[in-house]
Amino acid sequence: MKKILLIVILSSFTFINSLQAQDDIVFGIDGGWGFLDLGADDTAQIIANATSRTTSYAEDSGAFVIRPFMQYELDETSAFEIVYFFTGDVKATYTNSRGSASESYNASGFDLSYLYTFDEYTFKIGVHTSEVTGAATLNMGGTNVAVGGATSGSGALVGFNYNLDKNTYVGLQQFSNLGGDDDADIIYVSYGYKF
């Protein structure tokens, strides 16, 4: 098994190096902080309906986001980008007169976008397919409430980068309809590096 894993890793590096030898393909990674709204208000309403009690919620404002990517440069100003992204956990706590319960949410998915560079700015527009994962059930004062677990779907993304030099940038992006939920979004502030 270790030999197979080693062969797969070495083959992957060989493949990536052969792709990087082509001037029009660029690999990179960016990371930063995502201000996340992953739909805790919807879960609070589900709990309120199931327990017949007004339910409040509090959630973390965000979590880290990591995005390894590959860009295919069409020319000096245009490129396509394909990305795998994932977030850290965002904790939500729900409270009503029967007690309180907590869960952690996270999101992951792929996005595809078109990039246009003008001077030191790069603008992007695209689509993503993503999944938001949380608890399937919560126990609220002895009552088990089915809250869904995972949702998946697609949405739009927009953003821009300020290019510090040829290989580094800072950026701001918004992912809408995360996990297919109209109310779930990420506003993401990042620092990126192209290899």
N, C-alpha and C positions, 0 to 999 in steps of 0.2 A: 504494500500500500504506500509506503514512504517513497519507493522508487517511482511509482506512478505519479504521485504528487510532485516529486522533483522534476519529472519529465514534463508535466503540465506547466509548471512554473517556468522552467527554462524555455519551453516552446512559446509561452506567452511573451516572455521578454524578447525572444527572437522576433516574433511577429510584430510587437510594438516597435522594436528598433527598426525593422524593415519599413514600417509605416512612417516612422519619423524621418527616415532617409528621404522621403518625398517631401518637398518643400511646402506643399499645400495642405498637409495634415499636421495639426498641432495638438498636443495633449497638455492638460493642466489640471489644477485643482483650486477651488476657492472655499473659504470657510468664513464663518462669521456668526452673527446673532440674528435670529429670526423672531420678530414680534408675531406671535402665533395666536390666532383665534380658531380653535379647532372644534367649536360647536358645543361647549359646555352648557350654554344657555338652553340648547335643545334637550340635553340630557336632564337638566334641572326640571324642565317642563314635563318630561316623561315620568320622572319621579313624583312630581306634584300630582299628575293625573292618576298614578298607580296608588298613591298613599292618601289622596284627598286632602293634602296639606300643602300650604304654600311653601315652596322650597327655594332657598337662596343658594348661590354658589360663589366660590372664589377660585380663581385659577392663576397659575403663573403667567407672567406677561410674555414669556418666550423661552427659547432654548437655542443651543448651538445648531447650526446647519452646516453640513459638509456636501460639496458638489464636485466630484471628479468629472472631467469633461474631455471631449474630443471635438476639435473644430476642423472643418473642411473649408479652406480659404478659396473662394471663387476668384477673387482678384484682390487688389490692395485695400479696397474699402468694404468688401462684402464677404460674408462667411455663413456657413450653417454650423450649428453647435448641437451636439447630443450629449445629454447629461444624465447621470444617476444621482439622485439627491436623497438625503435622509436627515432627520432631526433627532435631537435628544428628547428626553421625556418632559412633558408639561403636566404638572399635577393639578387636578381639580378636586375641590372638596365641596360636597353638597350637604346642606343642613336644613332640617325642619324640626317640628316639635317631637318627632319620633326618634331623632338622633342625627348622626352624620355619617357620611361615607366618603371615601376618597378613591380616585383612580388616576392612572397615568395614561396620557395620550402620546403618540408619536406619529410621524408621517414619513413616507418614503415614496419614491416614484421615479419616473423618467420624464425629461422634457426635451423638446426639440424647438430650436428658435433660429430665426434669421437675424444676423448681426450686420449693422451698417456703421462704419467708422468714419467720423468727420473730425479732422484735426486730432485732438487728444481725447475725444469722446466717442464711445461706442454705444449705440442704441440697439435694443433688442426687442423683438416681439415673437411670441411663440405659443405653444400649447404644451400641456403636461398631462400625464396620466398618473394618478397617485392613489395611495391608500392611507387612511387615518385609522390607527388601531388603538382601541381602548378596552375597557372591561366589558364582557358580555352581560354580566349581571352585577348588581350592587345590592348589598344587604342594608336596608334602611330600617333600623329599629325592629328587626325580626322579620321584615317583609323583603323577600327577594324580588328585585325589580329588573326585568330584562331591558337593557339599555342599548343593545345592538352589537357591541364588539367592534367590528371593522366595517368601514364604508369605503367604497372605491368609486372612482369616476375620473372625469377629465375637466380641464378648464384652461383658461388663458393665462399668459404671463407677459409682463412688460418690464422693462428696466433699462438702466444705462450704467456704463462704467466710465470712470475717469482714468485714463491710461497714464500711469506714473512714468513708465518707460516702455520699451518693447515687450518686456516679459511680466510686468506687474501692474496691477490696477486696484482701485477701490470701486465698489459698485453698490447699487440700490436696485432691488427687484421686488415686484409684487406677484405672487401666485394667487389667483382667484379660484374659488370653488374647489378647494382642496378636498380630495376624497369624494368629489361629486356633490358636496354640501354647499349650497348657495351662500351660507353664512360663514364658511371656514376659509380663512386667508392666511398668508404669510407675507409680511413685509420684511425683507431680508437685506441687512447691511453686511458687506463682505470685503475681504481682501483676497486677491487671487494672484496666482503665479502660473505662467505658461512655461513648460519645459523646453 
